[in-house]
């Protein structure tokens, strides 16, 4: 039986995900002006909380929430995945739904993030979570379109 776990994210988890990142996630990082390893390192260092979702002990996804200021309730969730997520879609969806609901009910934050408009699976996932998705804006590298979700 497959074992799913959520653990506090570590730099080693980040290194694993960066080395095995899903293509769409890597493209989104690059369009955000960062290499995947840089994006994960930056996000881990600047997160209020960060976690890793493991499948049989192997990191499948890493994510967290960055809070921009102690004086502000503005926060940015982030999530990067490996192809292992594709093999465990239902379990991943359930886990992210629980995480989203817990954050939404447990913290009074104004949560928003940008998703690369080309990353259709991420846009559909955000819709499934019930997030509002704005129209594309050319704010990425080389004018790549991103959509604000909140």
Phi and psi in radians as a Rosetta constraint file:
Dihedral C 1 N 2 CA 2 C 2 CIRCULARHARMONIC -1.248 0.35
Dihedral N 2 CA 2 C 2 N 3 CIRCULARHARMONIC 2.398 0.35
Dihedral C 2 N 3 CA 3 C 3 CIRCULARHARMONIC -1.898 0.35
Dihedral N 3 CA 3 C 3 N 4 CIRCULARHARMONIC 2.132 0.35
Dihedral C 3 N 4 CA 4 C 4 CIRCULARHARMONIC -1.864 0.35
Dihedral N 4 CA 4 C 4 N 5 CIRCULARHARMONIC 2.392 0.35
Dihedral C 4 N 5 CA 5 C 5 CIRCULARHARMONIC -2.457 0.35
Dihedral N 5 CA 5 C 5 N 6 CIRCULARHARMONIC 2.635 0.35
Dihedral C 5 N 6 CA 6 C 6 CIRCULARHARMONIC -2.051 0.35
Dihedral N 6 CA 6 C 6 N 7 CIRCULARHARMONIC 2.212 0.35
Dihedral C 6 N 7 CA 7 C 7 CIRCULARHARMONIC -2.250 0.35
Dihedral N 7 CA 7 C 7 N 8 CIRCULARHARMONIC 2.795 0.35
Dihedral C 7 N 8 CA 8 C 8 CIRCULARHARMONIC -1.055 0.35
Dihedral N 8 CA 8 C 8 N 9 CIRCULARHARMONIC 2.310 0.35
Dihedral C 8 N 9 CA 9 C 9 CIRCULARHARMONIC -1.184 0.35
Dihedral N 9 CA 9 C 9 N 10 CIRCULARHARMONIC 2.488 0.35
Dihedral C 9 N 10 CA 10 C 10 CIRCULARHARMONIC -2.122 0.35
Dihedral N 10 CA 10 C 10 N 11 CIRCULARHARMONIC 2.813 0.35
Dihedral C 10 N 11 CA 11 C 11 CIRCULARHARMONIC -1.001 0.35
Dihedral N 11 CA 11 C 11 N 12 CIRCULARHARMONIC -0.589 0.35
Dihedral C 11 N 12 CA 12 C 12 CIRCULARHARMONIC -1.148 0.35
Dihedral N 12 CA 12 C 12 N 13 CIRCULARHARMONIC -0.693 0.35
Dihedral C 12 N 13 CA 13 C 13 CIRCULARHARMONIC -1.053 0.35
Dihedral N 13 CA 13 C 13 N 14 CIRCULARHARMONIC -0.785 0.35
Dihedral C 13 N 14 CA 14 C 14 CIRCULARHARMONIC -1.044 0.35
Dihedral N 14 CA 14 C 14 N 15 CIRCULARHARMONIC -0.735 0.35
Dihedral C 14 N 15 CA 15 C 15 CIRCULARHARMONIC -1.099 0.35
Dihedral N 15 CA 15 C 15 N 16 CIRCULARHARMONIC -0.702 0.35
Dihedral C 15 N 16 CA 16 C 16 CIRCULARHARMONIC -1.129 0.35
Dihedral N 16 CA 16 C 16 N 17 CIRCULARHARMONIC -0.850 0.35
Dihedral C 16 N 17 CA 17 C 17 CIRCULARHARMONIC -1.085 0.35
Dihedral N 17 CA 17 C 17 N 18 CIRCULARHARMONIC -0.738 0.35
Dihedral C 17 N 18 CA 18 C 18 CIRCULARHARMONIC -1.038 0.35
Dihedral N 18 CA 18 C 18 N 19 CIRCULARHARMONIC -0.673 0.35
Dihedral C 18 N 19 CA 19 C 19 CIRCULARHARMONIC -1.318 0.35
Dihedral N 19 CA 19 C 19 N 20 CIRCULARHARMONIC -0.352 0.35
Dihedral C 19 N 20 CA 20 C 20 CIRCULARHARMONIC -2.166 0.35
Dihedral N 20 CA 20 C 20 N 21 CIRCULARHARMONIC 0.384 0.35
Dihedral C 20 N 21 CA 21 C 21 CIRCULARHARMONIC -1.102 0.35
Dihedral N 21 CA 21 C 21 N 22 CIRCULARHARMONIC 2.540 0.35
Dihedral C 21 N 22 CA 22 C 22 CIRCULARHARMONIC -1.156 0.35
Dihedral N 22 CA 22 C 22 N 23 CIRCULARHARMONIC 2.504 0.35
Dihedral C 22 N 23 CA 23 C 23 CIRCULARHARMONIC -0.959 0.35
Dihedral N 23 CA 23 C 23 N 24 CIRCULARHARMONIC -0.776 0.35
Dihedral C 23 N 24 CA 24 C 24 CIRCULARHARMONIC -1.113 0.35
Dihedral N 24 CA 24 C 24 N 25 CIRCULARHARMONIC -0.639 0.35
Dihedral C 24 N 25 CA 25 C 25 CIRCULARHARMONIC -1.165 0.35
Dihedral N 25 CA 25 C 25 N 26 CIRCULARHARMONIC -0.723 0.35
Dihedral C 25 N 26 CA 26 C 26 CIRCULARHARMONIC -1.094 0.35
Dihedral N 26 CA 26 C 26 N 27 CIRCULARHARMONIC -0.763 0.35
Dihedral C 26 N 27 CA 27 C 27 CIRCULARHARMONIC -1.096 0.35
Dihedral N 27 CA 27 C 27 N 28 CIRCULARHARMONIC -0.662 0.35
Dihedral C 27 N 28 CA 28 C 28 CIRCULARHARMONIC -1.143 0.35
Dihedral N 28 CA 28 C 28 N 29 CIRCULARHARMONIC -0.727 0.35
Dihedral C 28 N 29 CA 29 C 29 CIRCULARHARMONIC -1.046 0.35
Dihedral N 29 CA 29 C 29 N 30 CIRCULARHARMONIC -0.838 0.35
Dihedral C 29 N 30 CA 30 C 30 CIRCULARHARMONIC -1.093 0.35
Dihedral N 30 CA 30 C 30 N 31 CIRCULARHARMONIC -0.716 0.35
Dihedral C 30 N 31 CA 31 C 31 CIRCULARHARMONIC -1.183 0.35
Dihedral N 31 CA 31 C 31 N 32 CIRCULARHARMONIC -0.306 0.35
Dihedral C 31 N 32 CA 32 C 32 CIRCULARHARMONIC -1.649 0.35
Dihedral N 32 CA 32 C 32 N 33 CIRCULARHARMONIC 0.216 0.35
Dihedral C 32 N 33 CA 33 C 33 CIRCULARHARMONIC 1.332 0.35
Dihedral N 33 CA 33 C 33 N 34 CIRCULARHARMONIC 0.392 0.35
Dihedral C 33 N 34 CA 34 C 34 CIRCULARHARMONIC -2.437 0.35
Dihedral N 34 CA 34 C 34 N 35 CIRCULARHARMONIC 2.541 0.35
Dihedral C 34 N 35 CA 35 C 35 CIRCULARHARMONIC -1.237 0.35
Dihedral N 35 CA 35 C 35 N 36 CIRCULARHARMONIC 2.605 0.35
Dihedral C 35 N 36 CA 36 C 36 CIRCULARHARMONIC -0.904 0.35
Dihedral N 36 CA 36 C 36 N 37 CIRCULARHARMONIC -0.751 0.35
Dihedral C 36 N 37 CA 37 C 37 CIRCULARHARMONIC -1.110 0.35
Dihedral N 37 CA 37 C 37 N 38 CIRCULARHARMONIC -0.683 0.35
Dihedral C 37 N 38 CA 38 C 38 CIRCULARHARMONIC -1.145 0.35
Dihedral N 38 CA 38 C 38 N 39 CIRCULARHARMONIC -0.728 0.35
Dihedral C 38 N 39 CA 39 C 39 CIRCULARHARMONIC -1.095 0.35
Dihedral N 39 CA 39 C 39 N 40 CIRCULARHARMONIC -0.747 0.35
Dihedral C 39 N 40 CA 40 C 40 CIRCULARHARMONIC -1.180 0.35
Dihedral N 40 CA 40 C 40 N 41 CIRCULARHARMONIC -0.792 0.35
Dihedral C 40 N 41 CA 41 C 41 CIRCULARHARMONIC -1.049 0.35
Dihedral N 41 CA 41 C 41 N 42 CIRCULARHARMONIC -0.824 0.35
Dihedral C 41 N 42 CA 42 C 42 CIRCULARHARMONIC -1.048 0.35
Dihedral N 42 CA 42 C 42 N 43 CIRCULARHARMONIC -0.814 0.35
Dihedral C 42 N 43 CA 43 C 43 CIRCULARHARMONIC -1.129 0.35
Dihedral N 43 CA 43 C 43 N 44 CIRCULARHARMONIC -0.728 0.35
Dihedral C 43 N 44 CA 44 C 44 CIRCULARHARMONIC -1.091 0.35
Dihedral N 44 CA 44 C 44 N 45 CIRCULARHARMONIC -0.757 0.35
Dihedral C 44 N 45 CA 45 C 45 CIRCULARHARMONIC -1.168 0.35
Dihedral N 45 CA 45 C 45 N 46 CIRCULARHARMONIC -0.468 0.35
Dihedral C 45 N 46 CA 46 C 46 CIRCULARHARMONIC -1.927 0.35
Dihedral N 46 CA 46 C 46 N 47 CIRCULARHARMONIC 0.254 0.35
Dihedral C 46 N 47 CA 47 C 47 CIRCULARHARMONIC -1.654 0.35
Dihedral N 47 CA 47 C 47 N 48 CIRCULARHARMONIC 2.459 0.35
Dihedral C 47 N 48 CA 48 C 48 CIRCULARHARMONIC -1.196 0.35
Dihedral N 48 CA 48 C 48 N 49 CIRCULARHARMONIC -0.686 0.35
Dihedral C 48 N 49 CA 49 C 49 CIRCULARHARMONIC -2.593 0.35
Dihedral N 49 CA 49 C 49 N 50 CIRCULARHARMONIC 2.564 0.35
Dihedral C 49 N 50 CA 50 C 50 CIRCULARHARMONIC -2.546 0.35
Dihedral N 50 CA 50 C 50 N 51 CIRCULARHARMONIC 2.516 0.35
Dihedral C 50 N 51 CA 51 C 51 CIRCULARHARMONIC -2.457 0.35
Dihedral N 51 CA 51 C 51 N 52 CIRCULARHARMONIC 2.842 0.35
Dihedral C 51 N 52 CA 52 C 52 CIRCULARHARMONIC -2.204 0.35
Dihedral N 52 CA 52 C 52 N 53 CIRCULARHARMONIC 2.375 0.35
Dihedral C 52 N 53 CA 53 C 53 CIRCULARHARMONIC -1.716 0.35
Dihedral N 53 CA 53 C 53 N 54 CIRCULARHARMONIC 2.122 0.35
Dihedral C 53 N 54 CA 54 C 54 CIRCULARHARMONIC -1.933 0.35
Dihedral N 54 CA 54 C 54 N 55 CIRCULARHARMONIC 2.501 0.35
Dihedral C 54 N 55 CA 55 C 55 CIRCULARHARMONIC -2.042 0.35
Dihedral N 55 CA 55 C 55 N 56 CIRCULARHARMONIC 1.978 0.35
Dihedral C 55 N 56 CA 56 C 56 CIRCULARHARMONIC 0.895 0.35
Dihedral N 56 CA 56 C 56 N 57 CIRCULARHARMONIC 0.711 0.35
Dihedral C 56 N 57 CA 57 C 57 CIRCULARHARMONIC 1.450 0.35
Dihedral N 57 CA 57 C 57 N 58 CIRCULARHARMONIC -0.001 0.35
Dihedral C 57 N 58 CA 58 C 58 CIRCULARHARMONIC -1.834 0.35
Dihedral N 58 CA 58 C 58 N 59 CIRCULARHARMONIC 2.237 0.35
Dihedral C 58 N 59 CA 59 C 59 CIRCULARHARMONIC -1.066 0.35
Dihedral N 59 CA 59 C 59 N 60 CIRCULARHARMONIC 2.177 0.35
Dihedral C 59 N 60 CA 60 C 60 CIRCULARHARMONIC -1.895 0.35
Dihedral N 60 CA 60 C 60 N 61 CIRCULARHARMONIC -0.484 0.35
Dihedral C 60 N 61 CA 61 C 61 CIRCULARHARMONIC -2.706 0.35
Dihedral N 61 CA 61 C 61 N 62 CIRCULARHARMONIC 2.635 0.35
Dihedral C 61 N 62 CA 62 C 62 CIRCULARHARMONIC -2.396 0.35
Dihedral N 62 CA 62 C 62 N 63 CIRCULARHARMONIC 2.450 0.35
Dihedral C 62 N 63 CA 63 C 63 CIRCULARHARMONIC -2.870 0.35
Dihedral N 63 CA 63 C 63 N 64 CIRCULARHARMONIC 3.097 0.35
Dihedral C 63 N 64 CA 64 C 64 CIRCULARHARMONIC -3.128 0.35
Dihedral N 64 CA 64 C 64 N 65 CIRCULARHARMONIC -2.895 0.35
Dihedral C 64 N 65 CA 65 C 65 CIRCULARHARMONIC -2.319 0.35
Dihedral N 65 CA 65 C 65 N 66 CIRCULARHARMONIC 2.181 0.35
Dihedral C 65 N 66 CA 66 C 66 CIRCULARHARMONIC -1.729 0.35
Dihedral N 66 CA 66 C 66 N 67 CIRCULARHARMONIC 2.212 0.35
Dihedral C 66 N 67 CA 67 C 67 CIRCULARHARMONIC -1.813 0.35
Dihedral N 67 CA 67 C 67 N 68 CIRCULARHARMONIC 2.209 0.35
Dihedral C 67 N 68 CA 68 C 68 CIRCULARHARMONIC -1.306 0.35
Dihedral N 68 CA 68 C 68 N 69 CIRCULARHARMONIC -0.496 0.35
Dihedral C 68 N 69 CA 69 C 69 CIRCULARHARMONIC -2.792 0.35
Dihedral N 69 CA 69 C 69 N 70 CIRCULARHARMONIC 2.557 0.35
Dihedral C 69 N 70 CA 70 C 70 CIRCULARHARMONIC -1.176 0.35
Dihedral N 70 CA 70 C 70 N 71 CIRCULARHARMONIC -0.294 0.35
Dihedral C 70 N 71 CA 71 C 71 CIRCULARHARMONIC -1.607 0.35
Dihedral N 71 CA 71 C 71 N 72 CIRCULARHARMONIC -0.031 0.35
Dihedral C 71 N 72 CA 72 C 72 CIRCULARHARMONIC -2.233 0.35
Dihedral N 72 CA 72 C 72 N 73 CIRCULARHARMONIC 2.676 0.35
Dihedral C 72 N 73 CA 73 C 73 CIRCULARHARMONIC -1.741 0.35
Dihedral N 73 CA 73 C 73 N 74 CIRCULARHARMONIC 0.218 0.35
Dihedral C 73 N 74 CA 74 C 74 CIRCULARHARMONIC -1.405 0.35
Dihedral N 74 CA 74 C 74 N 75 CIRCULARHARMONIC 2.273 0.35
Dihedral C 74 N 75 CA 75 C 75 CIRCULARHARMONIC -2.477 0.35
Dihedral N 75 CA 75 C 75 N 76 CIRCULARHARMONIC 2.701 0.35
Dihedral C 75 N 76 CA 76 C 76 CIRCULARHARMONIC -2.226 0.35
Dihedral N 76 CA 76 C 76 N 77 CIRCULARHARMONIC 1.977 0.35
Dihedral C 76 N 77 CA 77 C 77 CIRCULARHARMONIC -1.344 0.35
Dihedral N 77 CA 77 C 77 N 78 CIRCULARHARMONIC 2.672 0.35
Dihedral C 77 N 78 CA 78 C 78 CIRCULARHARMONIC -2.482 0.35
Dihedral N 78 CA 78 C 78 N 79 CIRCULARHARMONIC 2.651 0.35
Dihedral C 78 N 79 CA 79 C 79 CIRCULARHARMONIC -2.736 0.35
Dihedral N 79 CA 79 C 79 N 80 CIRCULARHARMONIC 2.271 0.35
Dihedral C 79 N 80 CA 80 C 80 CIRCULARHARMONIC -2.275 0.35
Dihedral N 80 CA 80 C 80 N 81 CIRCULARHARMONIC 2.495 0.35
Dihedral C 80 N 81 CA 81 C 81 CIRCULARHARMONIC -2.255 0.35
Dihedral N 81 CA 81 C 81 N 82 CIRCULARHARMONIC 2.873 0.35
Dihedral C 81 N 82 CA 82 C 82 CIRCULARHARMONIC -1.951 0.35
Dihedral N 82 CA 82 C 82 N 83 CIRCULARHARMONIC 2.937 0.35
Dihedral C 82 N 83 CA 83 C 83 CIRCULARHARMONIC -1.059 0.35
Dihedral N 83 CA 83 C 83 N 84 CIRCULARHARMONIC -0.275 0.35
Dihedral C 83 N 84 CA 84 C 84 CIRCULARHARMONIC -1.027 0.35
Dihedral N 84 CA 84 C 84 N 85 CIRCULARHARMONIC -0.505 0.35
Dihedral C 84 N 85 CA 85 C 85 CIRCULARHARMONIC -1.053 0.35
Dihedral N 85 CA 85 C 85 N 86 CIRCULARHARMONIC -0.664 0.35
Dihedral C 85 N 86 CA 86 C 86 CIRCULARHARMONIC -1.101 0.35
Dihedral N 86 CA 86 C 86 N 87 CIRCULARHARMONIC -0.504 0.35
Dihedral C 86 N 87 CA 87 C 87 CIRCULARHARMONIC -1.449 0.35
Dihedral N 87 CA 87 C 87 N 88 CIRCULARHARMONIC -0.150 0.35
Dihedral C 87 N 88 CA 88 C 88 CIRCULARHARMONIC -2.415 0.35
Dihedral N 88 CA 88 C 88 N 89 CIRCULARHARMONIC 0.831 0.35
Dihedral C 88 N 89 CA 89 C 89 CIRCULARHARMONIC -1.030 0.35
Dihedral N 89 CA 89 C 89 N 90 CIRCULARHARMONIC -0.796 0.35
Dihedral C 89 N 90 CA 90 C 90 CIRCULARHARMONIC -1.168 0.35
Dihedral N 90 CA 90 C 90 N 91 CIRCULARHARMONIC -0.800 0.35
Dihedral C 90 N 91 CA 91 C 91 CIRCULARHARMONIC -1.101 0.35
Dihedral N 91 CA 91 C 91 N 92 CIRCULARHARMONIC -0.696 0.35
Dihedral C 91 N 92 CA 92 C 92 CIRCULARHARMONIC -1.109 0.35
Dihedral N 92 CA 92 C 92 N 93 CIRCULARHARMONIC -0.787 0.35
Dihedral C 92 N 93 CA 93 C 93 CIRCULARHARMONIC -1.053 0.35
Dihedral N 93 CA 93 C 93 N 94 CIRCULARHARMONIC -0.780 0.35
Dihedral C 93 N 94 CA 94 C 94 CIRCULARHARMONIC -1.079 0.35
Dihedral N 94 CA 94 C 94 N 95 CIRCULARHARMONIC -0.778 0.35
Dihedral C 94 N 95 CA 95 C 95 CIRCULARHARMONIC -1.102 0.35
Dihedral N 95 CA 95 C 95 N 96 CIRCULARHARMONIC -0.781 0.35
Dihedral C 95 N 96 CA 96 C 96 CIRCULARHARMONIC -1.207 0.35
Dihedral N 96 CA 96 C 96 N 97 CIRCULARHARMONIC -0.576 0.35
Dihedral C 96 N 97 CA 97 C 97 CIRCULARHARMONIC -1.107 0.35
Dihedral N 97 CA 97 C 97 N 98 CIRCULARHARMONIC -0.803 0.35
Dihedral C 97 N 98 CA 98 C 98 CIRCULARHARMONIC -1.083 0.35
Dihedral N 98 CA 98 C 98 N 99 CIRCULARHARMONIC -0.738 0.35
Dihedral C 98 N 99 CA 99 C 99 CIRCULARHARMONIC -1.096 0.35
Dihedral N 99 CA 99 C 99 N 100 CIRCULARHARMONIC -0.843 0.35
Dihedral C 99 N 100 CA 100 C 100 CIRCULARHARMONIC -1.026 0.35
Dihedral N 100 CA 100 C 100 N 101 CIRCULARHARMONIC -0.822 0.35
Dihedral C 100 N 101 CA 101 C 101 CIRCULARHARMONIC -1.119 0.35
Dihedral N 101 CA 101 C 101 N 102 CIRCULARHARMONIC -0.693 0.35
Dihedral C 101 N 102 CA 102 C 102 CIRCULARHARMONIC -1.153 0.35
Dihedral N 102 CA 102 C 102 N 103 CIRCULARHARMONIC -0.766 0.35
Dihedral C 102 N 103 CA 103 C 103 CIRCULARHARMONIC -1.143 0.35
Dihedral N 103 CA 103 C 103 N 104 CIRCULARHARMONIC -0.757 0.35
Dihedral C 103 N 104 CA 104 C 104 CIRCULARHARMONIC -1.089 0.35
Dihedral N 104 CA 104 C 104 N 105 CIRCULARHARMONIC -0.683 0.35
Dihedral C 104 N 105 CA 105 C 105 CIRCULARHARMONIC -1.541 0.35
Dihedral N 105 CA 105 C 105 N 106 CIRCULARHARMONIC -0.480 0.35
Dihedral C 105 N 106 CA 106 C 106 CIRCULARHARMONIC -1.587 0.35
Dihedral N 106 CA 106 C 106 N 107 CIRCULARHARMONIC -0.386 0.35
Dihedral C 106 N 107 CA 107 C 107 CIRCULARHARMONIC -2.235 0.35
Dihedral N 107 CA 107 C 107 N 108 CIRCULARHARMONIC 2.347 0.35
Dihedral C 107 N 108 CA 108 C 108 CIRCULARHARMONIC -1.587 0.35
Dihedral N 108 CA 108 C 108 N 109 CIRCULARHARMONIC 1.480 0.35
Dihedral C 108 N 109 CA 109 C 109 CIRCULARHARMONIC -2.179 0.35
Dihedral N 109 CA 109 C 109 N 110 CIRCULARHARMONIC 2.624 0.35
Dihedral C 109 N 110 CA 110 C 110 CIRCULARHARMONIC -1.609 0.35
Dihedral N 110 CA 110 C 110 N 111 CIRCULARHARMONIC 1.729 0.35
Dihedral C 110 N 111 CA 111 C 111 CIRCULARHARMONIC -1.651 0.35
Dihedral N 111 CA 111 C 111 N 112 CIRCULARHARMONIC 2.260 0.35
Dihedral C 111 N 112 CA 112 C 112 CIRCULARHARMONIC -2.638 0.35
Dihedral N 112 CA 112 C 112 N 113 CIRCULARHARMONIC 2.675 0.35
Dihedral C 112 N 113 CA 113 C 113 CIRCULARHARMONIC -2.688 0.35
Dihedral N 113 CA 113 C 113 N 114 CIRCULARHARMONIC 2.929 0.35
Dihedral C 113 N 114 CA 114 C 114 CIRCULARHARMONIC -1.995 0.35
Dihedral N 114 CA 114 C 114 N 115 CIRCULARHARMONIC 2.404 0.35
Dihedral C 114 N 115 CA 115 C 115 CIRCULARHARMONIC -2.112 0.35
Dihedral N 115 CA 115 C 115 N 116 CIRCULARHARMONIC 2.332 0.35
Dihedral C 115 N 116 CA 116 C 116 CIRCULARHARMONIC -0.986 0.35
Dihedral N 116 CA 116 C 116 N 117 CIRCULARHARMONIC 2.169 0.35
Dihedral C 116 N 117 CA 117 C 117 CIRCULARHARMONIC -1.054 0.35
Dihedral N 117 CA 117 C 117 N 118 CIRCULARHARMONIC -0.394 0.35
Dihedral C 117 N 118 CA 118 C 118 CIRCULARHARMONIC -1.337 0.35
Dihedral N 118 CA 118 C 118 N 119 CIRCULARHARMONIC -0.281 0.35
Dihedral C 118 N 119 CA 119 C 119 CIRCULARHARMONIC -1.536 0.35
Dihedral N 119 CA 119 C 119 N 120 CIRCULARHARMONIC 1.306 0.35
Dihedral C 119 N 120 CA 120 C 120 CIRCULARHARMONIC -1.066 0.35
Dihedral N 120 CA 120 C 120 N 121 CIRCULARHARMONIC -0.633 0.35
Dihedral C 120 N 121 CA 121 C 121 CIRCULARHARMONIC -1.093 0.35
Dihedral N 121 CA 121 C 121 N 122 CIRCULARHARMONIC -0.674 0.35
Dihedral C 121 N 122 CA 122 C 122 CIRCULARHARMONIC -1.217 0.35
Dihedral N 122 CA 122 C 122 N 123 CIRCULARHARMONIC -0.665 0.35
Dihedral C 122 N 123 CA 123 C 123 CIRCULARHARMONIC -1.111 0.35
Dihedral N 123 CA 123 C 123 N 124 CIRCULARHARMONIC -0.790 0.35
Dihedral C 123 N 124 CA 124 C 124 CIRCULARHARMONIC -1.121 0.35
Dihedral N 124 CA 124 C 124 N 125 CIRCULARHARMONIC -0.686 0.35
Dihedral C 124 N 125 CA 125 C 125 CIRCULARHARMONIC -1.098 0.35
Dihedral N 125 CA 125 C 125 N 126 CIRCULARHARMONIC -0.762 0.35
Dihedral C 125 N 126 CA 126 C 126 CIRCULARHARMONIC -1.087 0.35
Dihedral N 126 CA 126 C 126 N 127 CIRCULARHARMONIC -0.715 0.35
Dihedral C 126 N 127 CA 127 C 127 CIRCULARHARMONIC -1.074 0.35
Dihedral N 127 CA 127 C 127 N 128 CIRCULARHARMONIC -0.777 0.35
Dihedral C 127 N 128 CA 128 C 128 CIRCULARHARMONIC -1.047 0.35
Dihedral N 128 CA 128 C 128 N 129 CIRCULARHARMONIC -0.616 0.35
Dihedral C 128 N 129 CA 129 C 129 CIRCULARHARMONIC -1.271 0.35
Dihedral N 129 CA 129 C 129 N 130 CIRCULARHARMONIC -0.184 0.35
Dihedral C 129 N 130 CA 130 C 130 CIRCULARHARMONIC 1.585 0.35
Dihedral N 130 CA 130 C 130 N 131 CIRCULARHARMONIC 0.287 0.35
Dihedral C 130 N 131 CA 131 C 131 CIRCULARHARMONIC -1.407 0.35
Dihedral N 131 CA 131 C 131 N 132 CIRCULARHARMONIC 2.600 0.35
Dihedral C 131 N 132 CA 132 C 132 CIRCULARHARMONIC -1.422 0.35
Dihedral N 132 CA 132 C 132 N 133 CIRCULARHARMONIC 2.399 0.35
Dihedral C 132 N 133 CA 133 C 133 CIRCULARHARMONIC -2.139 0.35
Dihedral N 133 CA 133 C 133 N 134 CIRCULARHARMONIC 2.113 0.35
Dihedral C 133 N 134 CA 134 C 134 CIRCULARHARMONIC -1.416 0.35
Dihedral N 134 CA 134 C 134 N 135 CIRCULARHARMONIC 2.960 0.35
Dihedral C 134 N 135 CA 135 C 135 CIRCULARHARMONIC -1.174 0.35
Dihedral N 135 CA 135 C 135 N 136 CIRCULARHARMONIC 2.692 0.35
Dihedral C 135 N 136 CA 136 C 136 CIRCULARHARMONIC -1.086 0.35
Dihedral N 136 CA 136 C 136 N 137 CIRCULARHARMONIC 2.502 0.35
Dihedral C 136 N 137 CA 137 C 137 CIRCULARHARMONIC -2.306 0.35
Dihedral N 137 CA 137 C 137 N 138 CIRCULARHARMONIC 2.409 0.35
Dihedral C 137 N 138 CA 138 C 138 CIRCULARHARMONIC -1.401 0.35
Dihedral N 138 CA 138 C 138 N 139 CIRCULARHARMONIC 1.320 0.35
Dihedral C 138 N 139 CA 139 C 139 CIRCULARHARMONIC -1.945 0.35
Dihedral N 139 CA 139 C 139 N 140 CIRCULARHARMONIC -0.052 0.35
Dihedral C 139 N 140 CA 140 C 140 CIRCULARHARMONIC -1.605 0.35
Dihedral N 140 CA 140 C 140 N 141 CIRCULARHARMONIC -3.116 0.35
Dihedral C 140 N 141 CA 141 C 141 CIRCULARHARMONIC -1.001 0.35
Dihedral N 141 CA 141 C 141 N 142 CIRCULARHARMONIC 2.384 0.35
Dihedral C 141 N 142 CA 142 C 142 CIRCULARHARMONIC 0.967 0.35
Dihedral N 142 CA 142 C 142 N 143 CIRCULARHARMONIC 0.522 0.35
Dihedral C 142 N 143 CA 143 C 143 CIRCULARHARMONIC 1.334 0.35
Dihedral N 143 CA 143 C 143 N 144 CIRCULARHARMONIC 0.329 0.35
Dihedral C 143 N 144 CA 144 C 144 CIRCULARHARMONIC -1.019 0.35
Dihedral N 144 CA 144 C 144 N 145 CIRCULARHARMONIC 2.396 0.35
Dihedral C 144 N 145 CA 145 C 145 CIRCULARHARMONIC -1.418 0.35
Dihedral N 145 CA 145 C 145 N 146 CIRCULARHARMONIC 2.368 0.35
Dihedral C 145 N 146 CA 146 C 146 CIRCULARHARMONIC -2.218 0.35
Dihedral N 146 CA 146 C 146 N 147 CIRCULARHARMONIC 2.680 0.35
Dihedral C 146 N 147 CA 147 C 147 CIRCULARHARMONIC -2.087 0.35
Dihedral N 147 CA 147 C 147 N 148 CIRCULARHARMONIC 2.243 0.35
Dihedral C 147 N 148 CA 148 C 148 CIRCULARHARMONIC -1.295 0.35
Dihedral N 148 CA 148 C 148 N 149 CIRCULARHARMONIC 2.331 0.35
Dihedral C 148 N 149 CA 149 C 149 CIRCULARHARMONIC -2.107 0.35
Dihedral N 149 CA 149 C 149 N 150 CIRCULARHARMONIC 2.463 0.35
